[in-house]
Amino acid sequence: MRKRFSGNPGGAPNRTPDRATNRAADLAGRGFAAVFRAIKAVRPSRPIHPRGISLVGELNLTGAVGRAAAGLPAASGIAWLDDAGTRQVRGRFSRSVGLPESLPDILGLALRASGASGATGAGDIPDVGDSADVGDVLFASTGWGVPGRFVLLPKLDIATARFTTLMPYKGANGPVLLGLRTLSLPGRATGRADTGGNFRESLRTGDWTLALHYATPAGRWVQAGVLHLRAAAQDAGHPDSTETASADAGGGDTAIRFDPLKHPLPGAGTYPWARRLRERSYQAARRPAPRVSGDPHPAGLKAAHPATPRQGSADERNTMSTVTQVFNSPASAVWKVIADGWLYSGWVVGASRIRSVDAHWPEVGALLHHSVGAWPLLINDSTKVTAADPGRQLELIARGWPIGEAKVVITLEELGEQCRVTMSEDAVRGPGLAVPKALRDPIITVRNRETLQRLELMAAGGAGAQTNAD
């Protein structure tokens, strides 16, 4: 059988991938896409890397001439790497699976860099556009040696994490991997790789500095430049203020979707097998998510109808698990407990502690930052008010990723010295939706019956009264 080769400027022949390789990659790509579609059914916005930190910065490349002067291999075979200069960068740091931040996870760092040096600021980099002069690169935490550089590796410590592109680019001289390793962290960083705590906060006060390397698949790493990253200016809200990964950049995350197939690095080609492996998964991940039944009104109750409580349709109420109990306390006493966010761990089953409460709780948009679970397996997340009619009704979206999100509606009806309290709840996002409704409804019902019993005891005891009197 005659072998087919393609020449290249470096003189080293590259064998054209045969049909068997492409077919295997295509089959694997279909399998990955099916997995992405299944995850997207319960995590509609971003099936993986659900929460992230929006970043900006600069990449200083030494170029082929600079590397040669330092006694390093000069040409990488990728024009973008071999031209010296400063590239402006946008980025996103995230945890792939979305596990609790006390546990290791596969870390991701997506970069969008200007294609040419000399840009005056990160704002010059277009967010979208097929013809934009930008290149996207996706890094994931892996090993650094061989074969570790091709194996995804969960990490908890950002300082020791190593990132690679996992799959090689097609350079003029053959396949080229890119890699990153941390040189220094902001002074306030503890080193834990989180997207909603210390690491995120520290990036507002200092730079995360990394060394950019390249290598052949089995070769040694060669440093090609230094990358400086910091939190984007719009990332100035509360760490838990991003409600979904698709929220606009003002919430702390970014709406940019990084795609190395759509925005390749100048001079860096893609092998056909790599494209077949990735393309269908990218398409599945980027398919628009349908609006989930039970999503909160985007502007909140007060913004849309200041004087009219939102009762919801009969169909909506019937789809939620609902528990009702008559309290031997007036509605005003019950509302005092509900209006004190610091008391929620005392009556909401599953809430183990309250970390902070927005000053304007329980107004629309206010956040309550809680922990769910039992020590040491605690999940830190938040609950947001999506609609409110003081003294009568409160609508919440309670988050507890990676378990998911639930919509909760608490309604109070005056009965003289008594009141009727109704609590409706159901999952609206995440793995909880994968549990058949016939199974999850009884679980929610039993838990919320206990929740209402605790709420009645606290109301009868006058809890929250002193706080509200102040």
N, C-alpha and C positions, 0 to 999 in steps of 0.2 A: 504494500500500500504506500502510495506516495504521500510524504509529509508536507504540509503546507506551513510556510513561515512568512512572517511579515518583518521587514527591516525597520530600523529606527535610527535616529541621528547618532546614537552612541555606538552603533556598530554591533550591538548584542542582539541577536535574533530572538523574537518572541513567537512562540508557537500559538497559532490561532486555536482558541478553545473549540473542542469538537462538539458534535451534536449531543453526545451523551452527557457532557458537563452541563450544557445549557438546559437539557431536558430535566436533569436532576435539580438544577437551581430553580427551574420553573415550577417543578412539583413542590419543592420546599417552600417557594414563595407563595403558592396557593394555600399551603398548610398554615403558614404564618398569617396570611390574610384572613383565613377562617377563624383563627384564634383571636385576631384583632376585632373581627366583627362580633364575636361572642362577648369579649370584654366590653366592647362599646355599647352592647345592649344594656349593661348595668352601670357603665361609666361613660355617658354620652359625649361629653365635651372632649376629653383627652383620655383615651383608653389606657395609655401609660404616661408616665411623667405628669401626673395630674396637677401638681402644685409646684410652682417655681419662683425664682427670684429674677427679676428683670435687671440686666447688667449693661453697662457701657464701659468703654475703655479704649486702649491703644495697644497695638502689636508692633514692636520694633524688630524688624528683620535685618540681620547682618548681611544677607545676600551672598552669592557665590564668591565675590571678590573678598568680602570680609572673612569668610570661612577659610579661604585659601591663605590669607595673610596670617591667620591664626594656626595654620598647619592642619586644618580639618579638610575632609573631602569637600571639593568646591561645588560641583553641580549635582543637585538632587534629581534633575530631570523634570521638575515642575517649575514653570516660569514664575508663578506667584511666589514661590519660596526663594528663587534664585535672584530676584530683583530686590536690592536693599531699599529700605524706606520705612515709613510709619503708616500703618493701616488703621483706620478708625474701625471700631468694633462694637457691635451690639451682641448681647448674649443672654443666655438663660441657664441657670443652674437648677437642677431638679433631682428628685428621687424617683427612680423608675417605677417601682411597684406601688409606692405610696404607703409603705408600712409605717407603723408608729415610729416617731423620730428617735425613740430610745433604742431602736433596733437597727442593725446594719441593713443597707439597701444598695442596689446597683445605682451608682451616681451618674448623672448625665450632665454634660456641659455642651450646649449648642452655641455656635458662634456664627455671626454674619459679619464678614469683613469686607472693606472696600477693596475693589480689584486693583487699584493703583495707589501708589503712595502720594502723600501731599494733600490729603483731604483736610479741611480745616476744623472739622468737628464731627462727633458721632451723629449729630443731627443731619449730616449730609448723606447718611446711609439710608437708602429707601427701605421702608418696611416690607413692601411687596413689589411685585413686578417681574415678569419673566425676562425682560430685557435689561434690568437694572445691572449696573456695573458692581455687582457684589458676588461673593462666594460664600456658601454655607458649608460648615463642617460640623459633624456630630461626633462627640467623644463620649465614651462610657468607661466606667472604672473597670480595669482589667489588671492582669499581671504586667510585668515589665520585660521579663525575659522570654525565652522560647521554650515551650509553647504558650506560656502564660499570657502573652500579649494578645492571644486570640480567644481568651476565656473570660467571660464576664465575672466580676468579682464584687460581691457586696462589701461595702465599707461603711464604717461609722466615723472614722477619723479622717477629716479632709486633708490634714497635713501629710499623711502617709499615702493617700490615694494616688494612683497612677491612672491616667486616662489615655486610651488609644482610639483610633478610628475603627478598630477591629477588622475591617476589610480594607484592602489596599486600593490606592488610586493607580491609574495607569499613567506612568510618567514616560518621558522620552527614553529613559534608560531601563525601563522595566517597572515592576510593582513597587509602590512607595507607601509605607505606613506613616501616619502622623501620631505624635504622642505629646502629652503634657504632664509635667510634675510640678508640685508646689515648691516655690522658693521661699515665700514668706506670706504670712497672714496679717490682717489688720491687728493692731495692738490689743484690741478688746476681745478678739476671737479666742474661744476656748479650744477650737479645733474640731468640735462636733459638727458633722455635716447635716445641718438642719435647714429647712426652708421657712420656718416660722418662729425662730428663736434667736439665740445668741449670734450665730454666724450671719444671719440676715441683718441683724442690727449692726454688727461690726462693719459690714460692708458700706454702711452709710458714713463711717468715720475714717476709713482707710482703704488701701488697695489690697486686693488679693493678687499676688505676683506669681506667675508660672513661667517655666521655661518650655518653649516649643521645640520639639525634636522631630527628626524624620529618620527612617531606617528602611532597609529592604526587609522582606518578611523574616529572614533569619539573620540579618546583619546587626551591627551595633548601632546604637542611637547616636545621632549627631545633632548638637544644639544649633537651631536655626534662628532663634530670636527669643524675645522676652515679652510676655503678655501681662498687662496691668488691667484689672477689672475692679469695678466698684458698683454699688447699687445705683440704678438709674434714678434720675431726679424725681420721676413720677412715683417712685417706690417709697414715698415718704409717709404712707398711711400706717395703720396699725398692722402688726405682723399677721393677724388673723382676719384682715379686712377683705381679702380676696374670697368671694363667695364661690366662684367656680373658676376652672382654669381658662374658660373662654371669656372671662370678664375683661373689660378694657384695661389698658395699661395703667390707668389711674388707681387700680386696686392693689398694685404691688407686683403683679405678674405682668406678662406681656402677651399681646394678641398675635405676635409674629409666629408664623409656622415655618420652621426651618426645614429646608429640603435640598440636600446636596445634589439630587438629580435635576431639579429645576434650576438651581443656582450653583453650577460647578465652579471650582477654583480655576482661574486662568492657567492653562497648560496642564491641567490634571484631568485625564480621561477617566471613564468608568468602564470596567470590564463588563462584557455582556452578561456573564453569569451573576455578577454583583447587582446589576440593574434588575435582572429577572427575580433575584432574591428579595429585593427591596420594594419594587414598584407597586405591587398589588397591596402590600401592607400599608404603604403610605396613602394609597387611594382609600383604603378602608378606614384608616385613622382620620382622614380629612373629610370624609363624607359628612355633610351637615347633620347635626343631631336633631331629632324631632323634639318638639316642646313636650316636656314630661307633664302628664296630668298631675295637678296638684302643685305646680310651680307657683311661687308667690307672684302677686301682681308686681310688674317691674318697678312701678313708682311707689308702691305701698298704698295702704288704705287712705291715709290722711292726704296724700298728694292728689289722689284721684277724686275722693268724695269726703271732704273734711267733716261733714255733719252726718253722714250715713254709714252705719256699720255694714261691713261686708259679711253677709250671711252665707254666701255660696249657694250653688244650685243644689236641688235635691239629689241629683245624680252624683254630684261631687261628695256630698255628705254620706250617701249610701255606700260609696266605694271605700270609706275609711272605717277603721275599727273605732267604735264609739262606746263610751262608758258614761253613765249618768248617775249622780248621787245627790240626794237632798241633804244639805248641811244645816245643822242647828245654829247657824250664825248668819248674820245679814251679808249681802253681797259686798258691802263696803269693807267688812272685816277680812273677807277672803281676798279682795283686791289688794289690801295692804300687804298681804304676804306675797302675792304675785308680783307686786310692784317693787319689792325689795330683792334685787338680783342676788345679793349675798346669801339669801336663804334657800336658794334652789337645791343645793346639795342636801338640805334637810328634808325635802319632800319629794323631789323627783327621783324615782328609783333608777339607779345606775349612775347618777352623778356623784362622784366620790369627793370632789372638792371644787371650789370656785376660785379661779386665779385672779380675775379682775372683772369689773363691771363698768360699762360706759356710764358716764355721769347722767346722760339723758335717758337711761333705761326707765320705763319700757316704751319709749317713743319709737316710731318707725325708723328703722336703720340702725338702732342701737344693738351693740354686741355684748354678749355675756361669754366670758372665756372660762371654760370648764375643763375638768379632766373626767374621763370615763374609765371604769374598770377598777381593779384592785391592785394595790401595790405588790410587786414592782411593775406589773404590766398595765401601765396607765397610758391612755390616749389623750393627748391635749388637743382640743379643738374648740369650736365656738357655736353659739346659738344666736340667730339674728331675728329681730322683730321685723316682720314683713307687713303686718297690719295691726292696728290697735284702735279700740274704742274704749277709753278709760272707764273702768267700773263695769264694763259689759263683756268685752271680748278681746282676746289676744291671739294673734296668729304668728307662729314661729317656724323657722327652718332650723332644725337641730342637726349639727354635723358631728360625725364620729368616724372619720376615715381611718382605716380602710373599710370599715363596715358600711359606711355610706351616709345618706342624709334622709331625714324624715320631716314631714310637715305635721305640725301640731296646732290644733285650734282649741282654745279653752273659752267656754261661753258661760256667763253668769246670768241667772234670771232671778229677780227679786220675788220673794214669797213672804213678805212681811218681815218677821224676825228670823226667817229662814231664807235659803236661796237654793236654787237648783244649779248644779255645776255639771257641765257636759265637757268631756275631753275626747276629741277625735284625733286619730293619728294614723299615718301610713308612710311607708317608705316611698321616696320620690327619686332617689338616685343611689347607685352603688350596688354592691352584691346583695343587699337586702331585697332588691326587686326580683332576684333570681329564686328566692324562696316562694313557693306557691302561696297564693293569698289565703287558701284554706288552712295553711299551716301557720302563717305569720300572724293572722288576725287573732287567734286564741292566745298566742304568746303576748301580743301587745295588750290585749284586753285584760289578762291577769295582772300584768305589770301596772297598767294604768288604774286598775281598781285599788291596788295598794297605794299608788301615788295620790289618788283622791282621798283615801283614808288619812294619809299623813298630812295632806293639805288641810283637811277639816280639823285635825287636832291642833295644828299650828294656828289656825284662824281662831279657834275657840280659846286658845291660850293667850291671844293678843299679840302674837308675833308680828313684827313689822310695824306695829303702831308707833313705837318710839322713834324709829327711823323716819317714818313719814311725818311725824309731828315736828321733827327737826327741819 
